[in-house]
């Protein structure tokens, strides 16, 4: 978990892949890593997500950070770990958080309210996924939460484009999680060249 936090603080960017095409999703993961985005989450709500995780782990080796996202249950956490995920990301608090932490995996736990933040911190969450960030006020809402919780590692997710990423990081977010503004249609079979360009822009902003 210490290694994950070191990498998260150094990279400050988690890419979120949720595709309708498993082959395209796999290519998207590989393109992101090749483009300098080594922290990648594959959402379990995407097509054959466990298969994508297995293929990516086989290609990237044991040391790469490869997360499973939208992990809701104890069973989800176990299946994700079996498929090669070494990071669990949840949209909220629930049994998956405790199960993953109990098995030694770092957890980016979804929070929204101050009550969520207190509960996630008490549960031992590795970092706090502020989700959905944009509808609640974006950087303004993060700033409000940092008042009572100045030392907690927040990772805003949801509607994070490049300008918002820069603002969140300037306010004190440890990192940002980015889905469609970075991935575009690549995980659905779209252009990988465009993905490389967007990845370069986000790496520049978050570096």
C-alpha positions as YAML, in Angstrom:
chain: A
units: angstrom
residues:
- id: 1
  name: UNK
  ca: [0.00, 0.00, 0.00]
- id: 2
  name: UNK
  ca: [2.91, 2.33, 0.71]
- id: 3
  name: UNK
  ca: [4.26, 1.66, -2.78]
- id: 4
  name: UNK
  ca: [0.86, 2.43, -4.29]
- id: 5
  name: UNK
  ca: [0.61, 5.76, -2.47]
- id: 6
  name: UNK
  ca: [4.13, 6.66, -3.56]
- id: 7
  name: UNK
  ca: [3.21, 5.94, -7.17]
- id: 8
  name: UNK
  ca: [-0.11, 7.77, -6.85]
- id: 9
  name: UNK
  ca: [1.56, 10.87, -5.45]
- id: 10
  name: UNK
  ca: [4.25, 10.74, -8.13]
- id: 11
  name: UNK
  ca: [1.96, 10.19, -11.13]
- id: 12
  name: UNK
  ca: [-1.15, 12.04, -9.89]
- id: 13
  name: UNK
  ca: [-3.31, 10.41, -12.58]
- id: 14
  name: UNK
  ca: [-5.45, 7.28, -12.70]
- id: 15
  name: UNK
  ca: [-6.97, 6.40, -16.07]
- id: 16
  name: UNK
  ca: [-10.41, 4.76, -15.99]
- id: 17
  name: UNK
  ca: [-11.21, 2.33, -18.79]
- id: 18
  name: UNK
  ca: [-14.84, 1.29, -19.25]
- id: 19
  name: UNK
  ca: [-15.46, -0.06, -22.76]
- id: 20
  name: UNK
  ca: [-18.13, -1.83, -24.76]
- id: 21
  name: UNK
  ca: [-15.46, -3.76, -26.72]
- id: 22
  name: UNK
  ca: [-13.11, -6.04, -24.78]
- id: 23
  name: UNK
  ca: [-10.39, -6.07, -27.43]
- id: 24
  name: UNK
  ca: [-10.50, -2.28, -27.74]
- id: 25
  name: UNK
  ca: [-10.41, -1.96, -23.95]
- id: 26
  name: UNK
  ca: [-7.29, -4.12, -23.78]
- id: 27
  name: UNK
  ca: [-5.61, -2.04, -26.51]
- id: 28
  name: UNK
  ca: [-6.61, 1.09, -24.61]
- id: 29
  name: UNK
  ca: [-4.94, -0.15, -21.42]
- id: 30
  name: UNK
  ca: [-1.75, -0.96, -23.29]
- id: 31
  name: UNK
  ca: [-1.75, 2.38, -25.15]
- id: 32
  name: UNK
  ca: [-2.19, 4.29, -21.89]
- id: 33
  name: UNK
  ca: [0.78, 2.55, -20.28]
- id: 34
  name: UNK
  ca: [2.89, 3.08, -23.39]
- id: 35
  name: UNK
  ca: [1.88, 6.77, -23.31]
- id: 36
  name: UNK
  ca: [3.14, 7.32, -19.76]
- id: 37
  name: UNK
  ca: [-0.03, 6.61, -17.77]
- id: 38
  name: UNK
  ca: [0.96, 3.58, -15.66]
- id: 39
  name: UNK
  ca: [-1.95, 3.68, -13.18]
- id: 40
  name: UNK
  ca: [-4.93, 2.20, -15.01]
- id: 41
  name: UNK
  ca: [-8.30, 1.08, -13.66]
- id: 42
  name: UNK
  ca: [-10.49, -1.32, -15.65]
- id: 43
  name: UNK
  ca: [-14.13, -0.97, -14.62]
- id: 44
  name: UNK
  ca: [-15.93, -4.24, -13.97]
- id: 45
  name: UNK
  ca: [-18.98, -2.72, -15.67]
- id: 46
  name: UNK
  ca: [-17.14, -2.83, -19.01]
- id: 47
  name: UNK
  ca: [-17.23, -5.67, -21.52]
- id: 48
  name: UNK
  ca: [-15.36, -8.77, -20.29]
- id: 49
  name: UNK
  ca: [-13.49, -6.66, -17.76]
- id: 50
  name: UNK
  ca: [-11.97, -9.67, -16.00]
- id: 51
  name: UNK
  ca: [-10.65, -10.95, -19.31]
- id: 52
  name: UNK
  ca: [-9.16, -7.52, -20.04]
- id: 53
  name: UNK
  ca: [-7.48, -7.54, -16.63]
- id: 54
  name: UNK
  ca: [-6.04, -11.01, -17.20]
- id: 55
  name: UNK
  ca: [-4.62, -10.10, -20.61]
- id: 56
  name: UNK
  ca: [-3.21, -6.81, -19.37]
- id: 57
  name: UNK
  ca: [-1.56, -8.46, -16.36]
- id: 58
  name: UNK
  ca: [0.02, -11.08, -18.60]
- id: 59
  name: UNK
  ca: [1.43, -8.36, -20.85]
- id: 60
  name: UNK
  ca: [2.47, -5.84, -18.21]
- id: 61
  name: UNK
  ca: [3.98, -8.25, -15.69]
- id: 62
  name: UNK
  ca: [3.55, -8.55, -11.93]
- id: 63
  name: UNK
  ca: [4.78, -5.12, -10.91]
- id: 64
  name: UNK
  ca: [2.43, -2.88, -12.91]
- id: 65
  name: UNK
  ca: [-0.39, -1.12, -11.08]
- id: 66
  name: UNK
  ca: [-3.59, -2.48, -12.59]
- id: 67
  name: UNK
  ca: [-6.84, -1.67, -10.85]
- id: 68
  name: UNK
  ca: [-10.33, -3.10, -10.94]
- id: 69
  name: UNK
  ca: [-13.03, -0.46, -10.74]
- id: 70
  name: UNK
  ca: [-16.73, -0.50, -9.88]
- id: 71
  name: UNK
  ca: [-16.02, -3.19, -7.30]
- id: 72
  name: UNK
  ca: [-19.20, -3.56, -5.26]
- id: 73
  name: UNK
  ca: [-19.15, -6.91, -3.46]
- id: 74
  name: UNK
  ca: [-16.81, -9.30, -1.70]
- id: 75
  name: UNK
  ca: [-17.15, -11.58, -4.73]
- id: 76
  name: UNK
  ca: [-16.20, -8.73, -7.08]
- id: 77
  name: UNK
  ca: [-13.06, -8.08, -5.05]
- id: 78
  name: UNK
  ca: [-12.07, -11.75, -5.08]
- id: 79
  name: UNK
  ca: [-12.66, -12.14, -8.83]
- id: 80
  name: UNK
  ca: [-10.71, -8.96, -9.55]
- id: 81
  name: UNK
  ca: [-7.74, -10.16, -7.52]
- id: 82
  name: UNK
  ca: [-7.84, -13.55, -9.23]
- id: 83
  name: UNK
  ca: [-7.80, -11.79, -12.62]
- id: 84
  name: UNK
  ca: [-4.64, -9.91, -11.68]
- id: 85
  name: UNK
  ca: [-5.83, -6.61, -10.20]
- id: 86
  name: UNK
  ca: [-3.56, -5.29, -7.46]
- id: 87
  name: UNK
  ca: [-5.72, -2.23, -6.75]
- id: 88
  name: UNK
  ca: [-9.44, -2.07, -5.96]
- id: 89
  name: UNK
  ca: [-11.57, 0.99, -6.72]
- id: 90
  name: UNK
  ca: [-15.12, 1.32, -5.41]
- id: 91
  name: UNK
  ca: [-17.86, 3.87, -6.17]
- id: 92
  name: UNK
  ca: [-18.83, 3.98, -2.50]
- id: 93
  name: UNK
  ca: [-18.40, 2.30, 0.85]
- id: 94
  name: UNK
  ca: [-19.46, -1.31, 1.27]
- id: 95
  name: UNK
  ca: [-18.28, -4.85, 1.90]
- id: 96
  name: UNK
  ca: [-15.79, -4.79, -0.97]
- id: 97
  name: UNK
  ca: [-13.68, -2.18, 0.84]
- id: 98
  name: UNK
  ca: [-13.19, -4.34, 3.91]
- id: 99
  name: UNK
  ca: [-12.66, -7.50, 1.84]
- id: 100
  name: UNK
  ca: [-9.99, -5.96, -0.37]
- id: 101
  name: UNK
  ca: [-8.15, -4.32, 2.51]
- id: 102
  name: UNK
  ca: [-8.30, -7.60, 4.41]
- id: 103
  name: UNK
  ca: [-6.59, -9.36, 1.52]
- id: 104
  name: UNK
  ca: [-3.82, -6.77, 1.47]
- id: 105
  name: UNK
  ca: [-4.91, -4.82, -1.61]
- id: 106
  name: UNK
  ca: [-4.87, -1.01, -1.63]
- id: 107
  name: UNK
  ca: [-8.35, 0.49, -1.97]
- id: 108
  name: UNK
  ca: [-9.42, 3.73, -3.57]
- id: 109
  name: UNK
  ca: [-12.78, 3.99, -1.78]
- id: 110
  name: UNK
  ca: [-15.62, 6.10, -3.10]
- id: 111
  name: UNK
  ca: [-16.79, 8.93, -0.85]
- id: 112
  name: UNK
  ca: [-19.05, 11.94, -1.27]
- id: 113
  name: UNK
  ca: [-20.11, 13.40, 2.07]
- id: 114
  name: UNK
  ca: [-18.13, 14.25, 5.20]
- id: 115
  name: UNK
  ca: [-19.76, 11.23, 6.85]
- id: 116
  name: UNK
  ca: [-18.43, 9.03, 4.04]
- id: 117
  name: UNK
  ca: [-14.96, 10.51, 4.47]
- id: 118
  name: UNK
  ca: [-14.90, 9.74, 8.20]
- id: 119
  name: UNK
  ca: [-16.15, 6.19, 7.61]
- id: 120
  name: UNK
  ca: [-13.68, 5.48, 4.79]
- id: 121
  name: UNK
  ca: [-10.75, 6.79, 6.80]
- id: 122
  name: UNK
  ca: [-11.80, 4.73, 9.81]
- id: 123
  name: UNK
  ca: [-12.04, 1.64, 7.60]
- id: 124
  name: UNK
  ca: [-8.44, 2.13, 6.51]
- id: 125
  name: UNK
  ca: [-9.05, 3.14, 2.89]
- id: 126
  name: UNK
  ca: [-5.76, 3.81, 1.13]
- id: 127
  name: UNK
  ca: [-7.09, 6.89, -0.67]
- id: 128
  name: UNK
  ca: [-10.49, 8.53, -1.09]
- id: 129
  name: UNK
  ca: [-12.21, 8.65, -4.48]
- id: 130
  name: UNK
  ca: [-14.35, 11.80, -4.40]
- id: 131
  name: UNK
  ca: [-17.21, 10.72, -6.67]
- id: 132
  name: UNK
  ca: [-19.03, 12.11, -8.52]
- id: 133
  name: UNK
  ca: [-16.97, 15.25, -8.14]
- id: 134
  name: UNK
  ca: [-18.25, 17.55, -10.90]
- id: 135
  name: UNK
  ca: [-22.00, 17.54, -10.10]
- id: 136
  name: UNK
  ca: [-21.30, 18.50, -6.49]
- id: 137
  name: UNK
  ca: [-19.33, 21.61, -7.39]
- id: 138
  name: UNK
  ca: [-16.02, 20.26, -8.63]
- id: 139
  name: UNK
  ca: [-12.96, 22.01, -7.22]
- id: 140
  name: UNK
  ca: [-15.16, 24.18, -5.00]
- id: 141
  name: UNK
  ca: [-16.50, 21.10, -3.25]
- id: 142
  name: UNK
  ca: [-13.04, 19.59, -2.84]
- id: 143
  name: UNK
  ca: [-11.87, 22.84, -1.28]
- id: 144
  name: UNK
  ca: [-14.76, 22.67, 1.20]
- id: 145
  name: UNK
  ca: [-13.89, 19.08, 2.18]
- id: 146
  name: UNK
  ca: [-10.22, 19.89, 2.60]
- id: 147
  name: UNK
  ca: [-11.18, 22.35, 5.35]
- id: 148
  name: UNK
  ca: [-12.04, 19.68, 7.92]
- id: 149
  name: UNK
  ca: [-9.91, 16.97, 6.27]
- id: 150
  name: UNK
  ca: [-6.69, 18.72, 5.15]
- id: 151
  name: UNK
  ca: [-4.42, 15.69, 5.38]
- id: 152
  name: UNK
  ca: [-6.51, 13.02, 3.66]
- id: 153
  name: UNK
  ca: [-5.61, 11.79, 0.16]
- id: 154
  name: UNK
  ca: [-8.52, 12.79, -2.10]
- id: 155
  name: UNK
  ca: [-8.75, 11.65, -5.72]
- id: 156
  name: UNK
  ca: [-11.57, 13.50, -7.51]
- id: 157
  name: UNK
  ca: [-13.35, 11.44, -10.18]
- id: 158
  name: UNK
  ca: [-16.25, 12.28, -12.47]
- id: 159
  name: UNK
  ca: [-16.18, 14.93, -15.18]
- id: 160
  name: UNK
  ca: [-12.47, 15.68, -14.73]
- id: 161
  name: UNK
  ca: [-11.11, 17.33, -17.87]
- id: 162
  name: UNK
  ca: [-7.58, 18.71, -18.14]
- id: 163
  name: UNK
  ca: [-8.34, 22.22, -16.76]
- id: 164
  name: UNK
  ca: [-10.29, 20.74, -13.84]
- id: 165
  name: UNK
  ca: [-7.45, 18.30, -13.17]
- id: 166
  name: UNK
  ca: [-5.01, 21.17, -12.85]
- id: 167
  name: UNK
  ca: [-7.34, 22.98, -10.47]
- id: 168
  name: UNK
  ca: [-7.96, 19.94, -8.26]
- id: 169
  name: UNK
  ca: [-4.25, 19.24, -7.99]
- id: 170
  name: UNK
  ca: [-3.47, 22.87, -7.19]
- id: 171
  name: UNK
  ca: [-6.01, 22.75, -4.36]
- id: 172
  name: UNK
  ca: [-4.34, 19.71, -2.81]
- id: 173
  name: UNK
  ca: [-5.85, 16.59, -4.38]
- id: 174
  name: UNK
  ca: [-3.29, 13.79, -4.31]
- id: 175
  name: UNK
  ca: [-4.34, 12.71, -7.82]
- id: 176
  name: UNK
  ca: [-7.28, 12.71, -10.22]
- id: 177
  name: UNK
  ca: [-9.17, 9.85, -11.84]
- id: 178
  name: UNK
  ca: [-10.13, 10.44, -15.45]
- id: 179
  name: UNK
  ca: [-12.47, 8.48, -17.66]
- id: 180
  name: UNK
  ca: [-14.09, 9.77, -20.83]
- id: 181
  name: UNK
  ca: [-12.19, 13.09, -21.08]
- id: 182
  name: UNK
  ca: [-9.04, 10.97, -21.44]
- id: 183
  name: UNK
  ca: [-10.30, 7.72, -22.95]
- id: 184
  name: UNK
  ca: [-12.77, 9.17, -25.43]
- id: 185
  name: UNK
  ca: [-14.12, 6.36, -27.64]
- id: 186
  name: UNK
  ca: [-10.90, 4.33, -27.64]
- id: 187
  name: UNK
  ca: [-12.30, 1.57, -25.41]
- id: 188
  name: UNK
  ca: [-15.29, 1.23, -27.74]
- id: 189
  name: UNK
  ca: [-13.12, 0.73, -30.80]
- id: 190
  name: UNK
  ca: [-12.20, 4.35, -31.51]
- id: 191
  name: UNK
  ca: [-8.98, 6.09, -32.47]
- id: 192
  name: UNK
  ca: [-5.88, 5.20, -30.46]
- id: 193
  name: UNK
  ca: [-3.95, 8.08, -31.97]
- id: 194
  name: UNK
  ca: [-6.35, 10.51, -30.35]
- id: 195
  name: UNK
  ca: [-5.96, 8.65, -27.07]
- id: 196
  name: UNK
  ca: [-2.19, 9.08, -27.24]
- id: 197
  name: UNK
  ca: [-2.61, 12.81, -27.75]
- id: 198
  name: UNK
  ca: [-5.00, 13.17, -24.82]
- id: 199
  name: UNK
  ca: [-2.75, 11.03, -22.63]
- id: 200
  name: UNK
  ca: [0.16, 13.33, -23.38]
- id: 201
  name: UNK
  ca: [-1.91, 16.34, -22.38]
- id: 202
  name: UNK
  ca: [-3.00, 14.80, -19.07]
- id: 203
  name: UNK
  ca: [0.51, 13.60, -18.26]
- id: 204
  name: UNK
  ca: [1.72, 17.16, -18.81]
- id: 205
  name: UNK
  ca: [-0.98, 18.60, -16.57]
- id: 206
  name: UNK
  ca: [-0.49, 16.04, -13.80]
- id: 207
  name: UNK
  ca: [3.28, 15.71, -13.99]
...
